[in-house]
């Protein structure tokens, strides 16, 4: 991890090194799709990140509001990756509340966590066909 503000790291590499995405390609796709905002603007994947930059990240229906605290081009262990950014208490609270909402929505699904049984599939078919 480098603490120097003169270092330059591409946004897609930083998101990958901070362990928000498994591959740089996925990070690039998210940036191009508009799921990432850097200092309030929609960046390109090659945009450089500096210490102190603010990131807004939408990932799996969750929003992260981060401040860049460190730079790295290498993907390291999770504890080291967590030192690359700071997430505010407000952001964490909103994300946890959203996770609870999603969990409640998922729990209300009539067939639980598993695949529907043959009987349940027949009921769904009858419902869809209106009979």
N, C-alpha and C positions, 0 to 999 in steps of 0.2 A: 504494500500500500504506500502510495506516495502522497506526501502532504504539501508539496510545492504547488503554488498557484500558477507557476509558469508551465507546468505540464499540460499537455493537451490529450484528451481522451474523447474518442467518438461516443456519441450518445448511445448507439446500439451496443457498443462494447461495454460501456459502463452499466447499462441495464442487465446485460448478460453476466458481468462480473459481480454485480450486486444481487444476483440470483433471483431476479424477477422473471426471467425467461430462461428456458433450458438451452436455447441456441441463439446465436446472433441473428439467424434468419428469422426466427419468431419475433425477436425484438424489432427488426427492420419492418416486418409486416405490420406490427402493432403501431409503430411510428407512422408509417405511410397511411394506415387506416384512420389516423387521428385520435388514437387512444392515449397518446402521450402529449403533454404540453410542457414546454420549457420556458419559464419566466412569462407565462401567459400567452405564448405564441406557439403555433404549430410548426415544429422543426422538421428537418430532414434527418435521416439516419446518420449522416456524416457530420452533423453539427457538433462542435466541440462543447464539452461540459467543463465548467470551472467550479471550484469550491465556492459555496454560497449560492449557487443557482437553485431555483425552486422548480420542482417537478410536480405535475399532476398526472397521475397514472390511473387508467381504468383497466382493471384486470379481473376477469371472471365476475362481472357484475359488482365488483368492489372498487372503491376509489381510495387512492393513496395520495396524500399531500406530503411531499418530502422536501427536505433541504439537503443538498449535496455537502457532505462533510469530508469526503476523501475521494481520491481518484485511483483507479486501478484498471489495467488492461488485462489482468489475469484473473481467472475465476479461482477463488480459494474456498476454504471452508466457510460454512454459514456464519460462525461467530465473527470472522474477519469481514465478511460481506456486510453484516449488520452495522459495522463501524463506518461504512462508506456513506451512510445517510442518517438523517434524523427525521422521525415522524412525530408530529405534535400529538399531544394528549387528545385534543379535539378530533383529529383525524382518526386516531385509533378508536375512540368511542363511537364515532359515526360508522366506521367499518364493522365494529363488533355488533352494533345495533342492526346493521344491514344483514350480517351473517345470521342473526337470530330470526329476522324476517324471512330470509330465504329458507332457513331450516323449518320454520312453521309452515311455509307454503309447500315445501316438499312433504312434510308430515301429513298434510291434508290430502295428498294424492291418494285416491281410493284403493290402490293396489300395493301400498307400502313401498318398500325398497326393492322388492324382487319383481321378476317378470309376472305378467298376469297369467293366471291358470287358464286352462281350456274353457272352464265355465265362465270366467271373467271375460275372456275374449269374445265368447258368444254373446254375453250381455252387452259388451261394447258395440258389437256388430249390430245387434238389434236396436240399440239406442241410436246409432248413426243412421240406420236405414229408416228410423221412425216407426218401427213396428214392435 
